[in-house]
């Protein structure tokens, strides 16, 4: 072999050895880094994507620098899967409802997700559980339009097999409003079916009038009245087939004017009605419910809308010499824990047994600020909206 070819061959062998050594060194470095990360523990993200309102009347915008909340005692952190919005979220954005002194703010009180971190003293949930909850109105840690949130254990429930996270997300705001309207002592005060008073209360002999049967709160009002065993559930407005499926005994047409509707109601209830729930009307239209109440016995109206205007006493039909009370309802678990907590304890079972039936919804993919604003604009403009859920993650 010529001496030049010998040198080239040796050089080639040396280069192969160097390349092999370099691969070994790279492999060793990768193994060392992996070992370090294992010993150091998992990486904990500190920031996430969230949709926020930065000023009253402003638009919802996305940020990727929002802090990820960590759970405190009796709380769990969830990876949010579904964020549900409702009409009051438009008032949060445009009028600063609940948040004017706490900006920037995140919207959404209906939230579902998968448990990722367990806080101290938690006993009902474990990592990996699918749960549904109603967020508190104060602060942002529990709100829905973010990738991770924390929820209070006492105001949450597991989602049973056979139900999607979207099914469960149709409950919190609307079901809690109806629940508190019917069963809390601050509203109608009908004994909750799990209460000690339920043992002696005559549910079968009780009549309940619900105005706004086509609203989601009205629909859940019918379901909860049926769950309690109320004997006569009279509903104004909504689909007769749907509401009867939920448990309504009478579904009345809301057309023809107040006098005609009142006559239809009175033909059924006579002068015995003492419980009315108005799930839809402003105070200026609540004289119909008051007119339907008994003239010989004191009645109570539970109402969801009360901030604008007042009941026009001149439009009330019939002598209300025994009086009546109009009681305002805020359907928030955190304000009425004695009524809400036992319900949350039972939600999983109610869903399994068909005692509570999820409502219809539409789904929007991802945390889409433009689609959130479009939805809230529709609420603002009085355009009919199907409850809308944002799929935050799978």
SEKE-369307 format. One record per residue (C-alpha): residue number from 1; residue in three letters; x, y, z. Coordinates in Angstrom, 3 decimals. Example, Ala and Ser with C-alpha at 12.3 -4.5 7.8 and 13.67 -1.06 7.14 Angstrom:
BEGIN
@k 1, r Ala, px 12.300, py -4.500, pz 7.800
@k 2, r Ser, px 13.670, py -1.060, pz 7.140
***
This chain:
BEGIN
@k 1, r Unk, px 0.000, py 0.000, pz 0.000
@k 2, r Unk, px 1.465, py 3.388, pz -0.959
@k 3, r Unk, px 2.341, py 5.518, pz 2.032
@k 4, r Unk, px -0.174, py 8.277, pz 1.099
@k 5, r Unk, px -3.068, py 5.818, pz 0.949
@k 6, r Unk, px -2.017, py 4.412, pz 4.326
@k 7, r Unk, px -2.146, py 7.863, pz 5.897
@k 8, r Unk, px -5.590, py 8.520, pz 4.435
@k 9, r Unk, px -6.906, py 5.176, pz 5.735
@k 10, r Unk, px -5.598, py 5.912, pz 9.247
@k 11, r Unk, px -7.144, py 9.375, pz 9.137
@k 12, r Unk, px -10.512, py 7.884, pz 8.143
@k 13, r Unk, px -10.367, py 5.414, pz 11.038
@k 14, r Unk, px -9.533, py 8.232, pz 13.466
@k 15, r Unk, px -12.502, py 10.322, pz 12.206
@k 16, r Unk, px -14.861, py 7.368, pz 12.639
@k 17, r Unk, px -13.622, py 6.948, pz 16.204
@k 18, r Unk, px -14.139, py 10.655, pz 16.885
@k 19, r Unk, px -17.686, py 10.541, pz 15.493
@k 20, r Unk, px -18.465, py 7.513, pz 17.641
@k 21, r Unk, px -17.025, py 9.266, pz 20.693
@k 22, r Unk, px -19.093, py 12.368, pz 19.987
@k 23, r Unk, px -22.261, py 10.267, pz 19.842
@k 24, r Unk, px -21.323, py 8.662, pz 23.147
@k 25, r Unk, px -20.676, py 12.056, pz 24.728
@k 26, r Unk, px -24.046, py 13.397, pz 23.466
@k 27, r Unk, px -25.827, py 10.316, pz 24.775
@k 28, r Unk, px -24.131, py 10.717, pz 28.145
@k 29, r Unk, px -25.167, py 14.362, pz 28.285
@k 30, r Unk, px -28.784, py 13.493, pz 27.485
@k 31, r Unk, px -28.846, py 10.754, pz 30.125
@k 32, r Unk, px -27.307, py 13.098, pz 32.671
@k 33, r Unk, px -29.927, py 15.778, pz 31.965
@k 34, r Unk, px -32.755, py 13.255, pz 32.198
@k 35, r Unk, px -31.406, py 11.985, pz 35.519
@k 36, r Unk, px -31.192, py 15.542, pz 36.827
@k 37, r Unk, px -34.792, py 16.323, pz 35.829
@k 38, r Unk, px -36.004, py 13.104, pz 37.450
@k 39, r Unk, px -34.234, py 13.902, pz 40.714
@k 40, r Unk, px -35.322, py 17.552, pz 40.632
@k 41, r Unk, px -38.990, py 16.638, pz 40.171
@k 42, r Unk, px -41.577, py 17.613, pz 37.534
@k 43, r Unk, px -41.628, py 21.016, pz 35.895
@k 44, r Unk, px -44.483, py 23.126, pz 37.265
@k 45, r Unk, px -45.889, py 25.635, pz 34.812
@k 46, r Unk, px -46.565, py 29.028, pz 36.324
@k 47, r Unk, px -48.423, py 30.708, pz 33.461
@k 48, r Unk, px -51.321, py 29.823, pz 31.187
@k 49, r Unk, px -53.668, py 31.161, pz 28.543
@k 50, r Unk, px -56.772, py 32.957, pz 29.782
@k 51, r Unk, px -59.438, py 35.244, pz 28.329
@k 52, r Unk, px -59.736, py 38.474, pz 30.303
@k 53, r Unk, px -61.630, py 41.749, pz 30.481
@k 54, r Unk, px -59.248, py 44.599, pz 31.327
@k 55, r Unk, px -61.719, py 47.491, pz 31.431
@k 56, r Unk, px -65.456, py 47.895, pz 31.900
@k 57, r Unk, px -67.115, py 47.979, pz 28.511
@k 58, r Unk, px -64.010, py 46.618, pz 26.815
@k 59, r Unk, px -63.626, py 43.488, pz 24.733
@k 60, r Unk, px -62.569, py 40.085, pz 25.992
@k 61, r Unk, px -58.944, py 39.477, pz 25.023
@k 62, r Unk, px -56.496, py 36.584, pz 25.265
@k 63, r Unk, px -53.333, py 36.557, pz 27.339
@k 64, r Unk, px -50.738, py 33.804, pz 27.621
@k 65, r Unk, px -49.164, py 35.236, pz 30.775
@k 66, r Unk, px -51.914, py 34.587, pz 33.299
@k 67, r Unk, px -50.808, py 32.898, pz 36.550
@k 68, r Unk, px -51.959, py 29.336, pz 37.168
@k 69, r Unk, px -53.841, py 29.208, pz 40.494
@k 70, r Unk, px -52.913, py 26.648, pz 43.129
@k 71, r Unk, px -55.466, py 25.000, pz 45.429
@k 72, r Unk, px -55.870, py 25.916, pz 49.068
@k 73, r Unk, px -57.526, py 23.852, pz 51.809
@k 74, r Unk, px -60.590, py 21.915, pz 50.591
@k 75, r Unk, px -59.875, py 22.927, pz 46.998
@k 76, r Unk, px -58.658, py 21.109, pz 43.910
@k 77, r Unk, px -56.959, py 22.366, pz 40.792
@k 78, r Unk, px -58.473, py 21.272, pz 37.486
@k 79, r Unk, px -57.403, py 21.319, pz 33.878
@k 80, r Unk, px -60.439, py 23.059, pz 32.473
@k 81, r Unk, px -62.272, py 21.107, pz 29.788
@k 82, r Unk, px -65.471, py 23.148, pz 29.355
@k 83, r Unk, px -66.285, py 26.777, pz 30.130
@k 84, r Unk, px -69.961, py 27.747, pz 30.030
@k 85, r Unk, px -71.208, py 31.321, pz 29.645
@k 86, r Unk, px -74.567, py 32.821, pz 30.581
@k 87, r Unk, px -76.400, py 36.156, pz 30.171
@k 88, r Unk, px -74.877, py 37.650, pz 33.316
@k 89, r Unk, px -71.406, py 37.304, pz 31.767
@k 90, r Unk, px -72.367, py 40.016, pz 29.281
@k 91, r Unk, px -73.129, py 42.330, pz 32.205
@k 92, r Unk, px -69.765, py 41.449, pz 33.715
@k 93, r Unk, px -67.986, py 42.514, pz 30.529
@k 94, r Unk, px -70.057, py 45.576, pz 29.725
@k 95, r Unk, px -71.165, py 46.879, pz 33.135
@k 96, r Unk, px -68.569, py 45.504, pz 35.537
@k 97, r Unk, px -71.105, py 43.337, pz 37.377
@k 98, r Unk, px -69.312, py 41.734, pz 40.361
@k 99, r Unk, px -65.837, py 42.719, pz 39.020
@k 100, r Unk, px -65.601, py 46.517, pz 38.687
@k 101, r Unk, px -63.088, py 46.666, pz 41.561
@k 102, r Unk, px -61.222, py 43.535, pz 40.478
@k 103, r Unk, px -59.936, py 44.087, pz 36.956
@k 104, r Unk, px -58.630, py 42.448, pz 34.866
@k 105, r Unk, px -61.227, py 39.722, pz 35.279
@k 106, r Unk, px -62.000, py 36.295, pz 33.851
@k 107, r Unk, px -65.576, py 35.337, pz 32.927
@k 108, r Unk, px -67.542, py 32.130, pz 33.355
@k 109, r Unk, px -69.056, py 30.460, pz 36.410
@k 110, r Unk, px -69.916, py 27.114, pz 34.785
@k 111, r Unk, px -66.778, py 24.996, pz 34.702
@k 112, r Unk, px -65.819, py 21.361, pz 34.254
@k 113, r Unk, px -62.413, py 19.757, pz 34.229
@k 114, r Unk, px -60.033, py 16.990, pz 35.236
@k 115, r Unk, px -58.493, py 17.143, pz 38.704
@k 116, r Unk, px -54.744, py 17.791, pz 38.484
@k 117, r Unk, px -53.751, py 18.803, pz 42.027
@k 118, r Unk, px -55.362, py 18.006, pz 45.380
@k 119, r Unk, px -55.297, py 20.648, pz 48.096
@k 120, r Unk, px -55.110, py 19.949, pz 51.843
@k 121, r Unk, px -58.147, py 18.363, pz 53.556
@k 122, r Unk, px -59.805, py 17.235, pz 50.313
@k 123, r Unk, px -61.682, py 13.945, pz 50.758
@k 124, r Unk, px -64.162, py 13.644, pz 47.873
@k 125, r Unk, px -61.922, py 13.812, pz 44.792
@k 126, r Unk, px -58.671, py 12.407, pz 43.468
@k 127, r Unk, px -56.336, py 13.289, pz 40.606
@k 128, r Unk, px -57.922, py 12.252, pz 37.314
@k 129, r Unk, px -61.553, py 12.690, pz 38.390
@k 130, r Unk, px -63.861, py 14.562, pz 36.005
@k 131, r Unk, px -65.806, py 17.157, pz 37.960
@k 132, r Unk, px -68.261, py 20.021, pz 37.488
@k 133, r Unk, px -68.454, py 23.102, pz 39.670
@k 134, r Unk, px -69.860, py 26.588, pz 40.042
@k 135, r Unk, px -67.155, py 29.235, pz 40.332
@k 136, r Unk, px -67.258, py 31.859, pz 43.043
@k 137, r Unk, px -68.002, py 35.400, pz 41.877
@k 138, r Unk, px -65.072, py 36.975, pz 43.723
@k 139, r Unk, px -61.562, py 36.732, pz 42.292
@k 140, r Unk, px -60.407, py 34.900, pz 39.184
@k 141, r Unk, px -58.930, py 31.626, pz 40.417
@k 142, r Unk, px -62.169, py 29.676, pz 39.951
@k 143, r Unk, px -63.433, py 31.240, pz 36.727
@k 144, r Unk, px -63.922, py 29.142, pz 33.607
@k 145, r Unk, px -62.202, py 30.895, pz 30.680
@k 146, r Unk, px -58.676, py 29.742, pz 31.518
@k 147, r Unk, px -56.686, py 26.553, pz 31.054
@k 148, r Unk, px -56.412, py 25.763, pz 34.771
@k 149, r Unk, px -58.669, py 26.763, pz 37.649
@k 150, r Unk, px -59.299, py 25.835, pz 41.262
@k 151, r Unk, px -62.693, py 24.854, pz 42.652
@k 152, r Unk, px -64.089, py 24.361, pz 46.127
@k 153, r Unk, px -64.705, py 20.726, pz 46.957
@k 154, r Unk, px -68.054, py 21.440, pz 48.629
@k 155, r Unk, px -69.515, py 23.080, pz 45.518
@k 156, r Unk, px -68.458, py 20.460, pz 42.985
@k 157, r Unk, px -69.485, py 16.978, pz 41.918
@k 158, r Unk, px -68.052, py 14.083, pz 39.958
@k 159, r Unk, px -69.391, py 13.638, pz 36.436
@k 160, r Unk, px -70.737, py 10.101, pz 36.114
@k 161, r Unk, px -69.868, py 7.776, pz 33.260
@k 162, r Unk, px -72.202, py 8.175, pz 30.328
@k 163, r Unk, px -72.332, py 11.968, pz 30.631
@k 164, r Unk, px -70.026, py 14.353, pz 28.822
@k 165, r Unk, px -68.367, py 17.343, pz 30.426
@k 166, r Unk, px -70.651, py 19.487, pz 28.249
@k 167, r Unk, px -73.717, py 17.754, pz 29.679
@k 168, r Unk, px -72.563, py 18.573, pz 33.196
@k 169, r Unk, px -71.623, py 22.152, pz 32.315
@k 170, r Unk, px -75.273, py 22.923, pz 31.522
@k 171, r Unk, px -76.107, py 22.671, pz 35.235
@k 172, r Unk, px -74.284, py 25.071, pz 37.574
@k 173, r Unk, px -75.668, py 28.572, pz 37.057
@k 174, r Unk, px -79.133, py 27.631, pz 35.848
@k 175, r Unk, px -79.818, py 24.699, pz 38.161
@k 176, r Unk, px -78.531, py 26.570, pz 41.208
@k 177, r Unk, px -80.754, py 29.559, pz 40.465
@k 178, r Unk, px -83.810, py 27.300, pz 40.365
@k 179, r Unk, px -82.659, py 25.323, pz 43.403
@k 180, r Unk, px -82.255, py 28.417, pz 45.568
@k 181, r Unk, px -85.498, py 29.958, pz 44.271
@k 182, r Unk, px -87.503, py 26.897, pz 45.286
@k 183, r Unk, px -85.811, py 25.576, pz 48.409
@k 184, r Unk, px -83.837, py 28.319, pz 50.134
@k 185, r Unk, px -85.437, py 30.086, pz 53.079
@k 186, r Unk, px -84.520, py 33.440, pz 51.483
@k 187, r Unk, px -86.823, py 32.655, pz 48.518
@k 188, r Unk, px -89.896, py 30.374, pz 48.387
@k 189, r Unk, px -88.632, py 28.270, pz 51.287
@k 190, r Unk, px -90.224, py 24.996, pz 50.186
@k 191, r Unk, px -88.387, py 22.353, pz 52.233
@k 192, r Unk, px -85.597, py 20.742, pz 50.225
@k 193, r Unk, px -86.317, py 17.037, pz 49.676
@k 194, r Unk, px -83.243, py 16.043, pz 51.735
@k 195, r Unk, px -84.141, py 18.275, pz 54.707
@k 196, r Unk, px -85.630, py 17.102, pz 57.995
@k 197, r Unk, px -88.737, py 19.212, pz 57.278
@k 198, r Unk, px -89.378, py 17.138, pz 54.157
@k 199, r Unk, px -90.683, py 14.283, pz 56.279
@k 200, r Unk, px -93.832, py 16.210, pz 57.208
@k 201, r Unk, px -94.254, py 18.624, pz 54.290
@k 202, r Unk, px -97.192, py 17.973, pz 51.963
@k 203, r Unk, px -95.460, py 18.059, pz 48.577
@k 204, r Unk, px -98.276, py 16.218, pz 46.815
@k 205, r Unk, px -100.749, py 18.878, pz 47.944
@k 206, r Unk, px -98.533, py 21.796, pz 46.901
@k 207, r Unk, px -98.922, py 23.907, pz 43.761
@k 208, r Unk, px -96.037, py 25.785, pz 42.144
@k 209, r Unk, px -96.342, py 28.311, pz 39.319
@k 210, r Unk, px -93.281, py 28.835, pz 37.106
@k 211, r Unk, px -93.192, py 31.697, pz 34.601
@k 212, r Unk, px -90.549, py 31.393, pz 31.891
@k 213, r Unk, px -90.709, py 27.673, pz 31.274
@k 214, r Unk, px -88.736, py 28.116, pz 28.077
@k 215, r Unk, px -85.733, py 29.525, pz 29.933
@k 216, r Unk, px -83.000, py 27.255, pz 31.271
@k 217, r Unk, px -83.725, py 28.299, pz 34.849
@k 218, r Unk, px -87.391, py 27.556, pz 34.246
@k 219, r Unk, px -86.588, py 24.122, pz 32.835
@k 220, r Unk, px -84.502, py 23.231, pz 35.881
@k 221, r Unk, px -87.218, py 24.660, pz 38.129
@k 222, r Unk, px -89.631, py 22.097, pz 36.696
@k 223, r Unk, px -87.122, py 19.263, pz 37.146
@k 224, r Unk, px -86.388, py 20.169, pz 40.764
@k 225, r Unk, px -90.077, py 20.579, pz 41.588
@k 226, r Unk, px -90.681, py 17.108, pz 40.185
@k 227, r Unk, px -87.686, py 15.753, pz 42.112
@k 228, r Unk, px -89.214, py 17.095, pz 45.330
@k 229, r Unk, px -92.568, py 15.518, pz 44.543
@k 230, r Unk, px -94.617, py 18.710, pz 44.158
@k 231, r Unk, px -98.044, py 17.597, pz 43.047
@k 232, r Unk, px -99.085, py 20.391, pz 40.710
@k 233, r Unk, px -96.436, py 22.150, pz 38.601
@k 234, r Unk, px -98.013, py 24.846, pz 36.412
@k 235, r Unk, px -95.719, py 26.378, pz 33.812
@k 236, r Unk, px -96.236, py 29.383, pz 31.547
@k 237, r Unk, px -94.217, py 29.363, pz 28.306
@k 238, r Unk, px -91.971, py 26.775, pz 26.729
@k 239, r Unk, px -92.404, py 23.507, pz 24.891
@k 240, r Unk, px -95.271, py 21.460, pz 26.312
@k 241, r Unk, px -93.685, py 18.165, pz 25.275
@k 242, r Unk, px -90.307, py 19.033, pz 26.802
@k 243, r Unk, px -91.670, py 20.462, pz 30.045
@k 244, r Unk, px -94.044, py 17.571, pz 30.600
@k 245, r Unk, px -91.091, py 15.245, pz 30.133
@k 246, r Unk, px -89.356, py 17.161, pz 32.933
@k 247, r Unk, px -92.406, py 16.840, pz 35.182
@k 248, r Unk, px -94.786, py 19.740, pz 34.499
@k 249, r Unk, px -98.435, py 18.852, pz 35.111
@k 250, r Unk, px -99.775, py 21.860, pz 33.153
@k 251, r Unk, px -98.059, py 23.902, pz 30.422
@k 252, r Unk, px -99.880, py 27.080, pz 29.437
@k 253, r Unk, px -99.605, py 29.251, pz 26.360
@k 254, r Unk, px -98.115, py 32.640, pz 27.250
@k 255, r Unk, px -99.810, py 34.467, pz 24.360
@k 256, r Unk, px -103.020, py 36.504, pz 24.328
@k 257, r Unk, px -102.203, py 39.117, pz 26.934
@k 258, r Unk, px -101.941, py 39.127, pz 30.736
@k 259, r Unk, px -105.680, py 38.780, pz 31.351
@k 260, r Unk, px -105.943, py 35.698, pz 29.150
@k 261, r Unk, px -102.887, py 34.060, pz 30.708
@k 262, r Unk, px -104.083, py 34.862, pz 34.232
@k 263, r Unk, px -107.435, py 33.284, pz 33.459
@k 264, r Unk, px -105.700, py 30.104, pz 32.282
@k 265, r Unk, px -103.668, py 29.980, pz 35.487
@k 266, r Unk, px -106.639, py 30.666, pz 37.752
@k 267, r Unk, px -108.687, py 27.964, pz 36.047
@k 268, r Unk, px -106.114, py 25.500, pz 37.400
@k 269, r Unk, px -104.983, py 26.942, pz 40.744
@k 270, r Unk, px -108.097, py 28.786, pz 41.864
@k 271, r Unk, px -107.317, py 30.993, pz 44.855
@k 272, r Unk, px -104.890, py 28.554, pz 46.469
@k 273, r Unk, px -101.552, py 29.533, pz 44.940
@k 274, r Unk, px -98.889, py 30.651, pz 47.446
@k 275, r Unk, px -95.691, py 29.763, pz 45.542
@k 276, r Unk, px -94.631, py 31.455, pz 42.275
@k 277, r Unk, px -91.234, py 31.485, pz 40.564
@k 278, r Unk, px -90.620, py 34.019, pz 37.783
@k 279, r Unk, px -87.523, py 32.915, pz 35.910
@k 280, r Unk, px -87.625, py 35.412, pz 33.066
@k 281, r Unk, px -89.592, py 38.650, pz 33.511
@k 282, r Unk, px -88.357, py 42.055, pz 34.611
@k 283, r Unk, px -90.164, py 43.653, pz 37.569
@k 284, r Unk, px -92.335, py 45.685, pz 35.191
@k 285, r Unk, px -93.874, py 42.396, pz 33.986
@k 286, r Unk, px -94.016, py 40.542, pz 37.301
@k 287, r Unk, px -97.549, py 41.708, pz 38.110
@k 288, r Unk, px -98.824, py 38.586, pz 36.319
@k 289, r Unk, px -97.217, py 36.265, pz 38.858
@k 290, r Unk, px -98.432, py 38.429, pz 41.752
@k 291, r Unk, px -101.957, py 38.469, pz 40.311
@k 292, r Unk, px -101.951, py 34.663, pz 40.200
@k 293, r Unk, px -101.127, py 34.437, pz 43.909
@k 294, r Unk, px -103.930, py 33.816, pz 46.370
@k 295, r Unk, px -106.020, py 36.736, pz 47.557
@k 296, r Unk, px -106.999, py 34.983, pz 50.782
@k 297, r Unk, px -103.578, py 33.644, pz 51.773
@k 298, r Unk, px -100.196, py 35.348, pz 51.801
@k 299, r Unk, px -98.143, py 34.290, pz 48.800
@k 300, r Unk, px -94.513, py 34.538, pz 47.803
@k 301, r Unk, px -92.895, py 35.359, pz 44.469
@k 302, r Unk, px -89.269, py 34.330, pz 43.913
@k 303, r Unk, px -87.724, py 36.317, pz 41.068
@k 304, r Unk, px -84.401, py 36.201, pz 39.254
@k 305, r Unk, px -84.585, py 39.676, pz 37.727
@k 306, r Unk, px -84.994, py 42.530, pz 40.170
@k 307, r Unk, px -82.342, py 45.183, pz 39.619
@k 308, r Unk, px -84.217, py 47.361, pz 37.119
@k 309, r Unk, px -87.688, py 48.801, pz 37.698
@k 310, r Unk, px -90.412, py 47.779, pz 40.145
@k 311, r Unk, px -93.676, py 45.863, pz 40.150
@k 312, r Unk, px -96.528, py 48.033, pz 38.882
@k 313, r Unk, px -99.104, py 47.628, pz 41.640
@k 314, r Unk, px -101.796, py 49.200, pz 39.451
@k 315, r Unk, px -101.606, py 46.205, pz 37.092
@k 316, r Unk, px -102.135, py 43.589, pz 39.803
@k 317, r Unk, px -105.489, py 41.868, pz 39.391
@k 318, r Unk, px -107.418, py 40.902, pz 42.511
@k 319, r Unk, px -107.409, py 42.007, pz 46.122
@k 320, r Unk, px -104.128, py 41.059, pz 47.849
@k 321, r Unk, px -105.384, py 41.967, pz 51.314
@k 322, r Unk, px -103.445, py 39.063, pz 52.815
@k 323, r Unk, px -100.313, py 40.485, pz 51.246
@k 324, r Unk, px -97.474, py 38.984, pz 49.249
@k 325, r Unk, px -93.696, py 39.043, pz 49.245
@k 326, r Unk, px -91.372, py 39.429, pz 46.265
@k 327, r Unk, px -88.045, py 37.814, pz 47.120
@k 328, r Unk, px -84.876, py 38.314, pz 45.105
@k 329, r Unk, px -82.792, py 35.302, pz 44.074
@k 330, r Unk, px -79.073, py 35.123, pz 43.353
@k 331, r Unk, px -78.321, py 31.564, pz 42.320
@k 332, r Unk, px -74.862, py 31.346, pz 43.841
@k 333, r Unk, px -73.683, py 28.357, pz 45.842
@k 334, r Unk, px -71.369, py 30.528, pz 47.919
@k 335, r Unk, px -74.157, py 32.815, pz 49.108
@k 336, r Unk, px -76.536, py 29.982, pz 50.047
@k 337, r Unk, px -74.237, py 27.124, pz 51.127
@k 338, r Unk, px -76.789, py 25.389, pz 53.364
@k 339, r Unk, px -79.027, py 24.808, pz 50.352
@k 340, r Unk, px -76.321, py 24.367, pz 47.716
@k 341, r Unk, px -73.947, py 21.986, pz 49.514
@k 342, r Unk, px -76.402, py 19.071, pz 49.899
@k 343, r Unk, px -77.388, py 19.459, pz 46.256
@k 344, r Unk, px -73.771, py 19.230, pz 45.072
@k 345, r Unk, px -73.354, py 16.119, pz 47.205
@k 346, r Unk, px -76.186, py 14.540, pz 45.214
@k 347, r Unk, px -75.630, py 15.809, pz 41.660
@k 348, r Unk, px -73.756, py 12.702, pz 40.505
@k 349, r Unk, px -76.582, py 10.455, pz 41.704
@k 350, r Unk, px -79.288, py 12.708, pz 40.291
@k 351, r Unk, px -77.662, py 12.551, pz 36.862
@k 352, r Unk, px -77.257, py 8.767, pz 37.020
@k 353, r Unk, px -80.902, py 8.222, pz 37.957
@k 354, r Unk, px -82.340, py 10.789, pz 35.533
@k 355, r Unk, px -83.688, py 13.044, pz 38.286
@k 356, r Unk, px -81.747, py 15.928, pz 36.750
@k 357, r Unk, px -81.500, py 16.078, pz 32.958
@k 358, r Unk, px -78.823, py 18.156, pz 31.186
@k 359, r Unk, px -80.048, py 20.856, pz 28.840
@k 360, r Unk, px -79.253, py 21.632, pz 25.217
@k 361, r Unk, px -76.028, py 23.460, pz 24.370
@k 362, r Unk, px -73.762, py 24.483, pz 21.507
@k 363, r Unk, px -69.991, py 23.978, pz 21.479
@k 364, r Unk, px -67.215, py 26.344, pz 20.373
@k 365, r Unk, px -63.658, py 25.026, pz 20.112
@k 366, r Unk, px -60.853, py 26.505, pz 22.198
@k 367, r Unk, px -60.463, py 29.737, pz 24.143
@k 368, r Unk, px -61.575, py 31.931, pz 21.277
@k 369, r Unk, px -61.857, py 35.581, pz 22.364
@k 370, r Unk, px -63.651, py 36.626, pz 19.165
@k 371, r Unk, px -66.322, py 33.963, pz 19.594
@k 372, r Unk, px -66.762, py 34.901, pz 23.258
@k 373, r Unk, px -67.333, py 38.526, pz 22.297
@k 374, r Unk, px -69.776, py 37.517, pz 19.555
@k 375, r Unk, px -71.769, py 35.482, pz 22.069
@k 376, r Unk, px -71.849, py 38.275, pz 24.643
@k 377, r Unk, px -72.883, py 40.760, pz 21.945
@k 378, r Unk, px -75.861, py 38.523, pz 21.149
@k 379, r Unk, px -76.906, py 38.543, pz 24.793
@k 380, r Unk, px -76.503, py 42.334, pz 24.835
@k 381, r Unk, px -78.613, py 42.779, pz 21.696
@k 382, r Unk, px -81.416, py 40.494, pz 22.889
@k 383, r Unk, px -80.813, py 37.862, pz 20.218
@k 384, r Unk, px -81.925, py 34.364, pz 21.155
@k 385, r Unk, px -78.993, py 32.233, pz 22.278
@k 386, r Unk, px -78.605, py 28.530, pz 22.955
@k 387, r Unk, px -76.402, py 27.978, pz 25.985
@k 388, r Unk, px -72.849, py 28.016, pz 24.654
@k 389, r Unk, px -69.855, py 26.030, pz 25.911
@k 390, r Unk, px -66.227, py 26.614, pz 25.032
@k 391, r Unk, px -64.160, py 23.437, pz 24.726
@k 392, r Unk, px -60.971, py 24.479, pz 26.500
@k 393, r Unk, px -59.300, py 21.044, pz 26.369
@k 394, r Unk, px -60.199, py 17.419, pz 25.802
***
